[in-house]
């Protein structure tokens, strides 16, 4: 008889050994009686919760409760355990230190041969590191690391949501595109460290001056965008509201600021576009505000301008002409006309070379249209070389 019992004892001992190894895992584990009284915890449980085994033995797991979950949450959890024998999910608990942290918890009921619950076994995983990593990834994806403001990605996301909600019919919004004036000069003369500190200071000022805005974002460099909403029940009221906001922004930017012992004076140019009913995408509205900002720059800086559709049409025509001009240089569509120069006696002393552009579709393009584009796009260098060689 003893010979037959020995293998059975060996099997039981092996199973107990396996259970002990499983209990001593990186997962926090505790076992309770059927009434919920904690009977045993493992080392990982002590490390995660901060409680020693003797501090929780004989107590109810409610000692870990954070207070963040209502009674309905726990009723649903126990319903799953009683009906399915198991529950798994995320829960906020409290360490002995008082810190509230997220856990991944699995609770399983142990059933005897008669179908009665004898124990509960719970495993828990500390999710705080994973949650912190997720939050950091979200911060890097949607926030500017220098100023802490939302970045371009979040701005377009929030703007897209606002556009889906719809504008018009007593709901108006606006985009304000802010560019700091001559900021590159500060970076070049004072260094990027001073420039970064000024950008952080300007970000805080913009936030303070536009507290009612939905979003204050930094696109990069010295460019900021403010998304404002619920500005009034008519275009006139919305325009007046956003004008007052733009005035506050400019006043905030021009206040003297100190970095170390050095005083700096800054200003900004603000472009505004009102958000109304339309089919434009978020990028198109942002482009309108940016174009209005450039109009404010041309108006002398430290001012604001509303977007003008005629300005957009001119910009589109300019972009088309620049592209066509690049093609014209390669295709030899530019030519020279010569106009004689004479002295006071009527004698020819030279000729003036006049550049002309014969476009196959538009016909003669006036020099006043394409020469400024050539100068701004640096095509004037290659065109000038060609004129000298031809002449």
VMD Tcl script that draws the C-alpha trace (Angstrom):
set ca {
  {0.00 0.00 0.00}
  {2.82 2.39 0.86}
  {4.37 1.81 -2.55}
  {1.13 2.83 -4.23}
  {0.81 6.02 -2.06}
  {4.35 7.25 -2.68}
  {3.82 8.37 -6.31}
  {0.60 10.14 -5.26}
  {2.42 12.00 -2.50}
  {5.16 12.96 -4.95}
  {2.56 14.37 -7.33}
  {0.92 16.39 -4.57}
  {4.27 17.73 -3.42}
  {5.17 18.68 -6.99}
  {1.86 20.50 -7.44}
  {2.40 22.34 -4.18}
  {5.89 23.29 -5.35}
  {4.53 24.58 -8.65}
  {1.86 26.56 -6.81}
  {4.51 28.07 -4.55}
  {6.61 29.10 -7.54}
  {3.57 30.61 -9.23}
  {2.77 32.53 -6.06}
  {6.29 33.92 -5.97}
  {5.95 35.81 -9.27}
  {6.43 39.39 -10.41}
  {2.66 39.79 -10.30}
  {1.20 40.89 -7.01}
  {-1.01 38.16 -5.59}
  {-3.23 37.69 -2.58}
  {-5.65 35.01 -1.42}
  {-8.78 35.67 0.58}
  {-11.27 33.50 2.38}
  {-14.84 33.28 1.09}
  {-15.79 36.23 3.28}
  {-13.05 38.38 1.70}
  {-10.57 38.24 4.56}
  {-6.99 38.36 3.28}
  {-5.16 35.12 4.14}
  {-1.89 35.41 2.24}
  {0.03 37.83 0.02}
  {3.23 37.39 -1.94}
  {6.40 39.51 -2.05}
  {5.36 41.33 -5.23}
  {2.14 42.42 -3.48}
  {4.22 43.94 -0.68}
  {6.47 45.74 -3.15}
  {3.56 47.15 -5.19}
  {1.24 48.21 -2.35}
  {3.82 49.10 0.31}
  {2.00 46.94 2.88}
  {3.79 44.09 4.67}
  {2.01 40.76 4.86}
  {1.31 41.06 8.59}
  {-0.30 44.48 8.05}
  {-3.02 43.18 5.71}
  {-3.49 39.60 6.89}
  {-6.98 39.23 8.35}
  {-8.21 42.49 6.77}
  {-10.52 43.15 3.84}
  {-9.06 44.26 0.46}
  {-11.02 47.49 0.93}
  {-7.87 48.69 2.69}
  {-6.48 49.23 -0.84}
  {-9.46 51.24 -2.10}
  {-8.72 54.65 -3.62}
  {-12.26 55.98 -3.37}
  {-12.33 56.73 -7.10}
  {-14.89 54.02 -7.93}
  {-18.52 54.17 -6.90}
  {-20.67 51.35 -5.52}
  {-22.02 50.57 -9.00}
  {-18.51 49.73 -10.20}
  {-18.01 47.14 -7.46}
  {-21.50 45.68 -7.90}
  {-20.76 45.08 -11.56}
  {-17.38 43.50 -10.67}
  {-18.87 41.09 -8.11}
  {-21.71 40.19 -10.46}
  {-19.15 39.02 -13.01}
  {-17.22 37.05 -10.36}
  {-20.39 35.34 -9.05}
  {-21.80 34.57 -12.49}
  {-18.64 33.81 -14.46}
  {-16.20 32.96 -11.70}
  {-13.76 35.65 -12.83}
  {-13.33 39.40 -13.37}
  {-10.54 41.30 -15.06}
  {-10.06 45.01 -15.54}
  {-8.29 48.20 -14.57}
  {-8.84 49.75 -11.18}
  {-7.39 52.66 -9.22}
  {-6.03 51.63 -5.81}
  {-4.10 53.34 -3.04}
  {-0.64 52.41 -1.77}
  {0.22 52.53 1.92}
  {1.95 55.87 1.23}
  {-1.37 57.33 0.06}
  {-0.39 57.43 -3.62}
  {-3.24 56.53 -5.95}
  {-2.14 54.45 -8.92}
  {-3.67 52.29 -11.70}
  {-3.69 48.49 -11.47}
  {-4.57 45.69 -13.81}
  {-6.48 43.20 -11.62}
  {-7.75 39.66 -12.14}
  {-9.99 38.11 -9.46}
  {-10.91 34.42 -9.69}
  {-13.23 32.42 -7.46}
  {-12.04 29.00 -6.17}
  {-14.95 26.53 -6.21}
  {-15.04 23.22 -4.31}
  {-16.61 19.97 -5.49}
  {-20.02 20.97 -4.10}
  {-19.99 24.23 -6.03}
  {-19.32 26.51 -3.08}
  {-16.78 29.33 -3.19}
  {-13.97 28.62 -0.74}
  {-11.43 31.29 -1.66}
  {-10.69 34.15 -4.01}
  {-7.33 34.57 -5.76}
  {-6.38 38.01 -7.07}
  {-3.41 39.03 -9.21}
  {-2.50 42.65 -9.73}
  {-0.09 44.49 -12.01}
  {1.17 48.00 -11.36}
  {0.16 50.05 -14.42}
  {1.61 53.37 -13.26}
  {4.80 53.05 -15.32}
  {2.89 52.06 -18.43}
  {0.35 54.83 -17.89}
  {3.16 57.35 -17.39}
  {4.79 56.15 -20.62}
  {1.49 56.50 -22.49}
  {0.99 60.00 -21.11}
  {4.52 60.97 -22.10}
  {3.99 59.62 -25.62}
  {0.74 61.62 -25.84}
  {2.52 64.73 -24.59}
  {5.29 64.39 -27.17}
  {2.76 63.78 -29.95}
  {0.37 66.63 -29.13}
  {2.33 69.23 -27.15}
  {5.22 71.55 -27.87}
  {8.19 70.49 -25.68}
  {9.53 74.05 -25.28}
  {6.41 75.93 -24.16}
  {4.10 73.10 -23.12}
  {1.41 74.48 -25.44}
  {-0.55 72.24 -27.81}
  {1.29 71.76 -31.10}
  {0.16 71.94 -34.72}
  {-1.18 68.38 -34.67}
  {-3.49 69.04 -31.72}
  {-4.55 72.41 -33.15}
  {-5.66 70.84 -36.43}
  {-7.41 68.05 -34.54}
  {-9.35 70.45 -32.31}
  {-10.06 72.79 -35.22}
  {-11.37 69.86 -37.26}
  {-13.71 68.89 -34.41}
  {-14.94 72.47 -34.10}
  {-15.61 72.65 -37.85}
  {-17.58 69.41 -37.70}
  {-19.78 70.93 -34.99}
  {-20.52 73.71 -37.47}
  {-20.31 77.50 -37.49}
  {-22.83 80.13 -38.48}
  {-26.44 80.48 -37.29}
  {-25.49 82.41 -34.14}
  {-22.22 80.54 -33.58}
  {-18.98 82.07 -34.78}
  {-15.33 81.30 -34.15}
  {-11.99 82.67 -35.26}
  {-8.39 81.72 -35.83}
  {-5.70 84.21 -34.84}
  {-2.24 83.59 -36.31}
  {0.49 85.40 -34.33}
  {4.06 85.86 -35.54}
  {6.62 87.70 -33.40}
  {8.28 90.61 -35.22}
  {12.04 90.45 -35.85}
  {12.45 87.49 -33.51}
  {15.19 86.02 -35.70}
  {17.35 89.04 -34.87}
  {17.06 88.24 -31.14}
  {18.03 84.62 -31.72}
  {21.01 85.64 -33.84}
  {22.25 88.40 -31.52}
  {21.42 86.97 -28.07}
  {21.55 83.23 -28.66}
  {18.94 80.49 -28.73}
  {18.87 80.11 -24.96}
  {17.59 83.68 -24.56}
  {15.26 83.13 -27.52}
  {13.78 80.01 -25.94}
  {13.19 81.80 -22.66}
  {11.42 84.64 -24.49}
  {9.24 82.14 -26.37}
  {8.18 80.56 -23.09}
  {7.39 84.00 -21.69}
  {5.39 84.98 -24.78}
  {3.45 81.70 -24.58}
  {2.38 82.47 -21.00}
  {1.35 86.00 -21.98}
  {-0.75 84.76 -24.89}
  {-2.48 82.26 -22.61}
  {-3.23 84.93 -20.02}
  {-4.56 87.38 -22.61}
  {-6.88 84.81 -24.25}
  {-8.34 82.88 -21.34}
  {-11.69 82.45 -23.09}
  {-10.06 80.78 -26.12}
  {-10.53 77.09 -26.85}
  {-6.85 76.58 -27.58}
  {-3.53 78.43 -27.63}
  {-0.98 76.52 -29.72}
  {2.59 76.94 -30.89}
  {3.20 75.87 -34.48}
  {6.98 76.16 -34.23}
  {9.58 78.90 -34.30}
  {7.92 82.15 -33.25}
  {4.47 81.29 -34.63}
  {1.43 80.85 -32.39}
  {-2.23 80.23 -33.18}
  {-5.30 80.87 -31.04}
  {-8.60 79.10 -31.67}
  {-11.46 81.18 -30.26}
  {-15.10 80.13 -30.09}
  {-18.56 81.47 -29.18}
  {-17.62 85.02 -30.16}
  {-21.13 86.33 -30.71}
  {-24.44 85.75 -32.46}
  {-23.58 87.72 -35.61}
  {-20.60 88.39 -37.85}
  {-20.45 91.97 -36.56}
  {-20.45 90.92 -32.91}
  {-17.87 88.20 -33.56}
  {-15.64 90.66 -35.43}
  {-15.78 93.18 -32.59}
  {-15.03 90.46 -30.04}
  {-12.01 89.13 -31.92}
  {-10.74 92.69 -32.51}
  {-10.69 93.26 -28.76}
  {-8.89 89.95 -28.30}
  {-6.27 90.86 -30.93}
  {-5.73 94.24 -29.25}
  {-5.15 92.53 -25.89}
  {-2.69 90.11 -27.48}
  {-0.65 92.90 -29.09}
  {-0.59 94.84 -25.81}
  {0.62 91.75 -23.93}
  {3.39 91.08 -26.47}
  {4.72 94.65 -26.38}
  {5.18 94.78 -22.62}
  {8.92 94.90 -21.81}
  {10.35 91.58 -20.66}
  {13.53 90.67 -18.86}
  {15.80 87.69 -19.37}
  {18.51 87.86 -16.77}
  {19.57 91.49 -16.54}
  {18.73 92.34 -20.13}
  {15.53 94.09 -21.19}
  {13.86 93.03 -24.43}
  {11.10 94.71 -26.42}
  {8.99 92.55 -28.72}
  {5.87 92.95 -30.80}
  {3.75 90.74 -32.99}
  {1.65 90.67 -36.14}
  {-1.77 89.04 -35.98}
  {-3.78 87.57 -38.83}
  {-7.45 86.80 -38.25}
  {-9.95 84.67 -40.12}
  {-13.54 84.22 -38.95}
  {-14.80 80.64 -38.91}
  {-18.17 80.48 -40.64}
  {-20.09 77.90 -42.64}
  {-17.96 76.54 -45.47}
  {-16.38 73.47 -46.99}
  {-12.78 74.41 -46.19}
  {-10.62 71.94 -44.31}
  {-8.74 72.86 -41.14}
  {-5.50 73.46 -43.09}
  {-7.29 75.89 -45.42}
  {-8.58 78.00 -42.51}
  {-5.11 78.01 -40.97}
  {-3.64 79.15 -44.28}
  {-6.13 82.02 -44.42}
  {-5.11 83.23 -40.96}
  {-1.44 82.99 -41.94}
  {-2.02 85.03 -45.09}
  {-3.77 87.69 -43.02}
  {-0.76 87.73 -40.70}
  {1.55 88.49 -43.64}
  {-0.80 91.32 -44.57}
  {-0.34 92.69 -41.03}
  {3.44 92.45 -41.51}
  {3.22 94.45 -44.72}
  {1.04 97.04 -42.98}
  {3.90 97.92 -40.64}
  {3.85 95.13 -38.02}
  {2.56 95.30 -34.44}
  {-0.97 95.31 -35.84}
  {-3.73 92.93 -36.92}
  {-5.54 92.27 -40.17}
  {-8.57 90.23 -41.20}
  {-8.30 87.73 -44.03}
  {-9.36 89.17 -47.38}
  {-10.46 86.71 -50.14}
  {-8.92 89.05 -52.72}
  {-5.59 88.56 -50.95}
  {-5.94 84.80 -51.35}
  {-6.74 85.16 -55.04}
  {-3.64 87.33 -55.50}
  {-1.51 84.80 -53.65}
  {-2.83 81.94 -55.79}
  {-2.15 83.94 -58.98}
  {1.35 84.76 -57.72}
  {2.10 81.08 -57.02}
  {0.88 80.13 -60.50}
  {2.96 82.88 -62.12}
  {6.07 81.80 -60.19}
  {5.66 78.23 -61.41}
  {5.04 79.40 -64.98}
  {8.06 81.71 -64.79}
  {10.32 78.81 -63.81}
  {9.05 76.93 -66.85}
  {9.51 80.02 -69.02}
  {13.20 80.26 -68.09}
  {13.79 76.63 -69.07}
  {11.70 76.83 -72.25}
  {13.23 80.05 -73.53}
  {10.00 82.08 -73.45}
  {11.85 85.18 -72.21}
  {13.27 87.51 -74.82}
  {15.03 90.87 -75.08}
  {13.84 93.99 -76.85}
  {16.41 96.71 -77.47}
  {15.70 100.39 -77.15}
  {18.29 102.81 -78.43}
  {19.87 105.50 -76.27}
  {20.94 108.77 -77.94}
  {22.84 111.79 -76.83}
  {21.64 115.38 -77.15}
  {22.83 115.49 -80.74}
  {20.71 112.49 -81.71}
  {23.63 110.11 -82.02}
  {23.13 106.50 -80.85}
  {25.42 105.84 -77.94}
  {23.97 102.56 -76.69}
  {20.94 100.38 -76.29}
  {18.76 99.44 -73.31}
  {17.85 95.76 -73.08}
  {14.22 95.25 -72.06}
  {13.11 91.82 -70.81}
  {9.83 90.53 -72.21}
  {7.80 87.38 -71.51}
  {5.61 85.93 -74.24}
  {3.45 83.28 -72.57}
  {1.86 80.77 -74.98}
  {-1.49 80.99 -73.16}
  {-1.56 84.40 -71.42}
  {0.22 86.38 -74.13}
  {2.52 89.21 -73.10}
  {3.01 89.26 -69.32}
  {3.85 92.77 -68.05}
  {7.30 93.14 -66.43}
  {5.57 94.73 -63.42}
  {3.88 91.35 -62.84}
  {6.80 88.96 -63.19}
  {9.91 90.97 -62.22}
  {8.88 91.27 -58.50}
  {8.16 87.53 -58.45}
  {11.56 86.81 -59.99}
  {13.24 88.98 -57.35}
  {11.39 87.40 -54.40}
  {11.94 83.83 -55.61}
  {15.64 84.41 -56.49}
  {14.95 83.51 -60.13}
  {16.30 86.95 -60.94}
  {19.86 85.62 -60.64}
  {19.53 83.00 -63.38}
  {17.41 85.36 -65.48}
  {20.04 88.11 -65.12}
  {22.81 85.75 -66.18}
  {20.81 84.80 -69.28}
  {20.13 88.46 -70.14}
  {23.84 89.35 -69.90}
  {24.84 86.39 -72.03}
  {22.21 87.17 -74.70}
  {22.91 90.89 -74.80}
}
mol new
graphics top color blue
foreach p $ca { graphics top sphere $p radius 0.5 }
foreach p [lrange $ca 0 end-1] q [lrange $ca 1 end] { graphics top cylinder $p $q radius 0.2 }
display resetview
